[in-house]
């Protein structure tokens, strides 16, 4: 009896922890939500630089005010069909917490809906059936007047190995020289080579 009461207390506590504000968005006509504290910003679609030898759901990286942000298409991550991006398609920049710290990642969604304040009593445990997603991604199901919102645990969207791969992509792109810097380095090297060649000719003429 005491064990049952303890489990019920734990369940109630877990639900209370999930209470709060969520940014809701649409993917494949389904409504999802992510805790607002995980959201850094929302931006429209912008040029994405592809990165070779990455999973299909990793679309590449964007340069957001000097920061390199890897971009993951949630449709593809969830095993859904790819569609063309529209004027409603958005990139939500989120904080994902891994073993090595926090990583900023952009997630592509079909459209952003609204911010909802979801109460603990409106959140139910994830069913073991009836959803397209791996249940590890899901915090719970929020019952709202307009239907059900699937609340995502954004920290679980990528496995540890996948997150480390994304982190490596970000570091590689962040550390690589910018095109202008690369051109300057090439010009500088060329100037040095010319100077050395001139010196050699001068020495041979003097002799």
CORKA-V924743 format. One record per residue. N is the residue number from 0. RES is the residue in one small letter. PSI is psi as a letter, one per 20 degrees, with the letter a starting at -180 (NA if undefined). D_CENTER is the distance of its C-alpha to the mean C-alpha in whole Angstrom. Layout:
N;RES;PSI;D_CENTER / N;RES;PSI;D_CENTER
//
This chain:
0;x;g;44 / 1;x;h;42 / 2;x;g;39 / 3;x;g;39 / 4;x;h;39 / 5;x;g;36 / 6;x;h;34 / 7;x;h;34 / 8;x;g;34 / 9;x;g;30 / 10;x;g;29 / 11;x;g;30 / 12;x;g;28 / 13;x;g;25 / 14;x;h;25 / 15;x;h;26 / 16;x;h;23 / 17;x;i;21 / 18;x;q;23 / 19;x;a;21 / 20;x;p;20 / 21;x;p;17 / 22;x;p;15 / 23;x;q;16 / 24;x;r;15 / 25;x;p;16 / 26;x;p;15 / 27;x;l;18 / 28;x;j;21 / 29;x;q;19 / 30;x;p;18 / 31;x;r;15 / 32;x;q;15 / 33;x;p;12 / 34;x;p;14 / 35;x;h;15 / 36;x;i;15 / 37;x;i;11 / 38;x;p;10 / 39;x;g;11 / 40;x;r;12 / 41;x;p;12 / 42;x;q;13 / 43;x;r;14 / 44;x;q;14 / 45;x;r;15 / 46;x;p;16 / 47;x;p;13 / 48;x;o;15 / 49;x;q;15 / 50;x;p;15 / 51;x;q;17 / 52;x;l;18 / 53;x;q;14 / 54;x;q;14 / 55;x;h;14 / 56;x;i;11 / 57;x;o;9 / 58;x;h;10 / 59;x;b;11 / 60;x;q;10 / 61;x;q;11 / 62;x;o;13 / 63;x;n;13 / 64;x;l;16 / 65;x;i;17 / 66;x;p;13 / 67;x;o;11 / 68;x;o;8 / 69;x;q;6 / 70;x;p;5 / 71;x;p;5 / 72;x;o;8 / 73;x;h;9 / 74;x;g;12 / 75;x;h;13 / 76;x;h;11 / 77;x;j;13 / 78;x;k;16 / 79;x;r;17 / 80;x;q;19 / 81;x;q;17 / 82;x;r;19 / 83;x;q;19 / 84;x;q;17 / 85;x;a;19 / 86;x;i;20 / 87;x;i;18 / 88;x;p;15 / 89;x;q;12 / 90;x;p;9 / 91;x;o;8 / 92;x;o;6 / 93;x;q;6 / 94;x;p;7 / 95;x;p;7 / 96;x;p;11 / 97;x;a;12 / 98;x;h;16 / 99;x;j;16 / 100;x;a;14 / 101;x;p;11 / 102;x;p;8 / 103;x;p;6 / 104;x;q;3 / 105;x;p;4 / 106;x;p;4 / 107;x;p;8 / 108;x;q;11 / 109;x;g;15 / 110;x;q;16 / 111;x;p;15 / 112;x;f;18 / 113;x;r;19 / 114;x;p;19 / 115;x;q;21 / 116;x;o;23 / 117;x;p;23 / 118;x;q;26 / 119;x;h;26 / 120;x;i;29 / 121;x;j;27 / 122;x;p;25 / 123;x;q;26 / 124;x;q;25 / 125;x;p;23 / 126;x;q;25 / 127;x;j;26 / 128;x;r;26 / 129;x;j;26 / 130;x;q;22 / 131;x;i;20 / 132;x;q;17 / 133;x;p;18 / 134;x;i;19 / 135;x;h;17 / 136;x;i;14 / 137;x;p;16 / 138;x;h;18 / 139;x;r;20 / 140;x;p;22 / 141;x;p;23 / 142;x;o;26 / 143;x;r;26 / 144;x;h;29 / 145;x;j;27 / 146;x;b;26 / 147;x;p;24 / 148;x;p;20 / 149;x;o;18 / 150;x;p;16 / 151;x;q;13 / 152;x;n;13 / 153;x;h;9 / 154;x;i;10 / 155;x;i;11 / 156;x;h;9 / 157;x;q;9 / 158;x;r;12 / 159;x;g;14 / 160;x;g;14 / 161;x;h;11 / 162;x;h;9 / 163;x;h;12 / 164;x;g;12 / 165;x;g;9 / 166;x;h;10 / 167;x;h;14 / 168;x;g;12 / 169;x;g;11 / 170;x;g;15 / 171;x;g;16 / 172;x;h;15 / 173;x;h;16 / 174;x;h;19 / 175;x;q;21 / 176;x;q;23 / 177;x;q;23 / 178;x;g;25 / 179;x;g;28 / 180;x;g;28 / 181;x;g;28 / 182;x;g;31 / 183;x;g;33 / 184;x;h;33 / 185;x;g;34 / 186;x;g;37 / 187;x;g;38 / 188;x;g;38 / 189;x;g;40 / 190;x;g;42 / 191;x;g;43 / 192;x;g;44 / 193;x;g;46 / 194;x;g;48 / 195;x;h;49 / 196;x;g;50 / 197;x;g;52 / 198;x;g;53 / 199;x;g;54 / 200;x;h;57 / 201;x;g;58 / 202;x;g;59 / 203;x;h;61 / 204;x;g;63 / 205;x;g;64 / 206;x;NA;65
//
